[in-house]
Amino acid sequence: MNEASAQVSWWLWTCIGLLLLSQSTVLFLHARSRGGRAWFWGLWGLTQFPCPTLVYLLLQWRRNRKRGLIAAESAEREDGGMNDG
């Protein structure tokens, strides 16, 4: 292995490490603020990229969508199912 390829691989490994560390930190902090298994998301974020982020975003989207539907149903019940429009 020559010096140029060794330097490239050093930079590549450094960038990969920083990418995984930053992904893990963001997932941990976001999950902790939402109250859901922060350590799991933080550790999984260290293992690969971008699968943990995509799965986390998908689950958050489903959770928010479900909460929105529940809130809409409860508002409809309180309104009596009638619209003033």
Helices and strands as residue ranges (DSSP letters): H 3-34, H 38-45, H 51-79
